[in-house]
Amino acid sequence: MLRDLSLVIPQGQFCSLMGPSGSGKSTLLHLVAGLTRLTAGEIEVGEYRLSGMDDRALALLRRRELGFVFQFFHLLPYLTAEENVALPLLLDGRSATHIQDRTDRMLTLVGLDDRRHHKPSQLSGGQMQRVAIARALVAGPRLLLADEPTGNLDSIAAGDIMSLLRECNATFGITILMVTHDPVCASHGQRIVRMRDGQIVEDIDVDETERGPLRPGAEAS
């Protein structure tokens, strides 16, 4: 349960969310995605106020404005990498030309153009996560929600994925909210927010840590 939590993430920021199990990190992510309904307060994603949206509108928001990356990839095993990436656009009824163009661009971005016809079982863990990132970005979302995106990878693959996320943040200006237990991965963000018992207990501007002390207990803003 979240308690008196206020968090504002500026457009284009890469924010890492940390905290022990049960601190409310995943709950916050699910609330921002509209997968869990608020009982009090408000969440806004750009101009969208989630409390005023019905299930159909929330589903459309998730399809077009939000991208999702998970720890265990959630790729469809019977589809190729190319088909997994294209799936969100197919479900949204986009034209074949648009789907092919966007899919090609995303596969090139994540360095998997030569693996487009491989199924997940033929890919490494790092490659599967790259497919998942391409799928999350193919519709051009404004916000990417990542839940432990390196939790199932070795350190080398994890470093590659974090570099890719930073590149996507810089290239597209996409806002990223990432849950992680790994302080090394968290440091790739521009900001680290720590939670405990449903509250924010620390809010760190990574770029300013050398210019001043950390601010324990600060409210996110």
C-alpha positions as CSV (number, residue, x, y, z in Angstrom):
1,M,0.0,0.0,0.0
2,L,1.3,3.5,-0.9
3,R,1.1,6.2,1.7
4,D,1.1,10.0,1.0
5,L,3.3,9.4,-2.0
6,S,3.9,12.3,-4.5
7,L,6.1,11.7,-7.5
8,V,6.5,14.0,-10.5
9,I,8.7,12.7,-13.4
10,P,9.6,15.3,-16.0
11,Q,9.2,14.4,-19.6
12,G,12.3,12.7,-21.0
13,Q,13.7,11.7,-17.6
14,F,15.2,8.3,-16.8
15,C,14.1,7.5,-13.2
16,S,15.2,4.4,-11.3
17,L,12.9,3.2,-8.5
18,M,14.5,1.1,-5.8
19,G,13.5,-0.4,-2.4
20,P,13.2,-3.7,-0.6
21,S,10.6,-6.2,-1.4
22,G,7.2,-5.0,-0.3
23,S,8.2,-1.3,-0.4
24,G,5.5,-0.5,-3.1
25,K,7.7,-0.3,-6.2
26,S,5.7,-2.7,-8.3
27,T,2.4,-1.3,-7.0
28,L,3.4,2.1,-8.1
29,L,4.4,0.8,-11.6
30,H,1.0,-1.0,-11.9
31,L,-0.9,2.1,-10.9
32,V,1.0,4.2,-13.5
33,A,0.1,1.6,-16.1
34,G,-3.6,1.7,-15.1
35,L,-3.4,-2.0,-14.3
36,T,-4.4,-1.3,-10.6
37,R,-7.0,1.3,-9.8
38,L,-6.4,4.1,-7.3
39,T,-8.5,4.2,-4.1
40,A,-7.4,7.8,-3.4
41,G,-5.3,10.5,-5.1
42,E,-4.6,10.9,-8.8
43,I,-2.2,9.8,-11.5
44,E,-1.6,11.7,-14.7
45,V,0.4,10.5,-17.7
46,G,0.9,13.6,-19.9
47,E,-2.6,15.0,-20.5
48,Y,-4.3,11.8,-19.4
49,R,-5.9,11.6,-16.0
50,L,-6.2,7.9,-15.2
51,S,-9.1,8.1,-12.7
52,G,-11.4,9.5,-15.4
53,M,-10.7,6.7,-17.9
54,D,-12.7,3.5,-18.3
55,D,-11.1,0.1,-19.0
56,R,-11.3,0.5,-22.8
57,A,-9.6,3.9,-22.7
58,L,-6.9,2.6,-20.4
59,A,-6.2,-0.3,-22.7
60,L,-5.8,2.1,-25.6
61,L,-3.5,4.2,-23.5
62,R,-1.3,1.2,-22.7
63,R,-1.2,0.2,-26.4
64,R,-0.3,3.6,-27.8
65,E,1.4,5.7,-25.1
66,L,3.1,3.1,-22.8
67,G,5.8,0.6,-23.4
68,F,6.5,-2.4,-21.0
69,V,9.7,-4.4,-20.4
70,F,9.6,-7.2,-17.8
71,Q,12.2,-9.4,-16.1
72,F,11.1,-12.6,-17.9
73,F,10.6,-11.0,-21.4
74,H,7.1,-12.3,-22.0
75,L,7.7,-13.1,-25.6
76,L,5.3,-15.4,-27.5
77,P,7.4,-18.6,-28.0
78,Y,5.7,-19.5,-31.3
79,L,6.4,-16.2,-33.0
80,T,9.7,-15.0,-34.4
81,A,11.6,-12.0,-33.1
82,E,10.2,-9.9,-36.0
83,E,6.6,-11.1,-35.3
84,N,6.9,-10.4,-31.6
85,V,8.0,-6.8,-32.2
86,A,5.3,-6.2,-34.8
87,L,2.5,-7.6,-32.6
88,P,1.4,-4.4,-30.8
89,L,1.0,-2.7,-34.2
90,L,-1.0,-5.6,-35.6
91,L,-3.3,-5.5,-32.6
92,D,-3.7,-1.7,-33.2
93,G,-4.8,-2.2,-36.8
94,R,-1.9,-0.3,-38.4
95,S,-1.1,-0.7,-42.1
96,A,1.3,-3.4,-43.4
97,T,3.7,-0.7,-44.6
98,H,3.8,1.1,-41.3
99,I,4.2,-2.2,-39.4
100,Q,7.1,-3.3,-41.5
101,D,8.9,0.1,-41.4
102,R,8.6,0.4,-37.6
103,T,9.6,-3.2,-37.0
104,D,12.6,-2.9,-39.2
105,R,13.7,0.3,-37.5
106,M,13.3,-1.2,-34.0
107,L,15.2,-4.4,-34.9
108,T,18.0,-2.4,-36.3
109,L,18.0,-0.1,-33.2
110,V,18.5,-3.1,-30.8
111,G,21.0,-4.8,-33.1
112,L,18.9,-7.8,-34.0
113,D,18.2,-7.4,-37.7
114,D,20.1,-10.6,-38.4
115,R,18.0,-12.5,-35.8
116,R,14.6,-11.4,-37.0
117,H,13.5,-14.9,-38.1
118,H,14.7,-16.6,-34.8
119,K,12.2,-17.7,-32.2
120,P,12.8,-16.9,-28.5
121,S,14.2,-20.4,-27.9
122,Q,16.9,-19.7,-30.4
123,L,18.0,-16.5,-28.7
124,S,20.1,-15.7,-25.6
125,G,18.6,-14.0,-22.6
126,G,20.1,-10.7,-23.6
127,Q,18.8,-11.0,-27.1
128,M,15.3,-11.9,-25.9
129,Q,15.3,-8.7,-23.7
130,R,16.4,-6.7,-26.8
131,V,13.4,-8.1,-28.7
132,A,11.2,-7.1,-25.7
133,I,12.6,-3.6,-25.7
134,A,12.0,-3.3,-29.5
135,R,8.4,-4.5,-29.0
136,A,8.0,-1.9,-26.2
137,L,9.2,0.9,-28.4
138,V,7.6,0.0,-31.7
139,A,4.4,2.0,-31.2
140,G,6.4,5.2,-30.2
141,P,5.3,5.4,-26.6
142,R,5.9,8.5,-24.4
143,L,6.6,6.4,-21.3
144,L,8.5,3.2,-20.9
145,L,7.8,1.1,-17.7
146,A,10.6,-1.4,-16.9
147,D,10.2,-3.9,-14.1
148,E,13.6,-5.5,-13.2
149,P,14.6,-5.6,-16.9
150,T,18.0,-7.1,-16.0
151,G,16.9,-9.4,-13.2
152,N,17.2,-12.5,-15.4
153,L,20.5,-11.6,-17.1
154,D,24.2,-12.0,-16.3
155,S,26.3,-8.9,-15.6
156,I,27.5,-8.4,-19.2
157,A,24.1,-8.8,-20.8
158,A,22.7,-6.5,-18.0
159,G,25.2,-3.8,-18.9
160,D,24.3,-4.0,-22.6
161,I,20.6,-3.7,-21.8
162,M,21.2,-0.7,-19.6
163,S,23.3,1.0,-22.3
164,L,20.5,0.3,-24.8
165,L,17.9,1.9,-22.4
166,R,20.1,5.0,-22.0
167,E,20.5,5.2,-25.8
168,C,16.7,5.0,-26.2
169,N,16.1,7.7,-23.6
170,A,18.7,10.0,-25.2
171,T,17.7,9.3,-28.8
172,F,13.9,9.4,-28.5
173,G,13.5,11.5,-25.4
174,I,11.3,8.8,-24.0
175,T,10.5,8.9,-20.3
176,I,11.7,5.8,-18.4
177,L,10.5,4.6,-15.0
178,M,12.5,1.5,-14.1
179,V,12.2,-0.8,-11.0
180,T,15.4,-2.4,-10.0
181,H,17.2,-4.0,-7.0
182,D,20.6,-3.5,-8.7
183,P,22.4,-0.2,-7.7
184,V,24.7,-0.4,-10.7
185,C,21.7,-0.6,-13.0
186,A,19.9,2.2,-11.1
187,S,22.9,4.5,-11.5
188,H,22.3,4.5,-15.3
189,G,19.3,6.7,-14.7
190,Q,19.3,10.4,-14.2
191,R,17.5,10.1,-10.9
192,I,17.1,7.4,-8.2
193,V,14.0,7.3,-6.0
194,R,14.1,4.9,-3.0
195,M,11.0,3.6,-1.4
196,R,10.2,1.9,1.9
197,D,6.8,0.9,3.4
198,G,4.9,2.6,0.6
199,Q,6.7,5.9,0.9
200,I,9.5,7.7,-0.8
201,V,12.5,8.0,1.6
202,E,15.2,9.3,-0.7
203,D,15.2,11.2,-4.0
204,I,18.6,11.5,-5.6
205,D,19.6,13.5,-8.7
206,V,22.4,11.3,-10.0
207,D,24.0,14.2,-11.9
208,E,24.2,16.3,-8.8
209,T,25.5,13.7,-6.2
210,E,29.0,15.1,-6.5
211,R,27.9,18.6,-5.9
212,G,26.1,18.1,-2.6
213,P,24.9,15.5,0.0
214,L,22.0,13.1,-0.6
215,R,18.7,14.1,0.6
216,P,17.2,11.4,2.8
217,G,13.5,11.8,3.4
218,A,12.9,14.2,0.5
219,E,9.6,14.1,-1.3
220,A,9.7,13.4,-4.9
221,S,9.1,16.4,-7.1
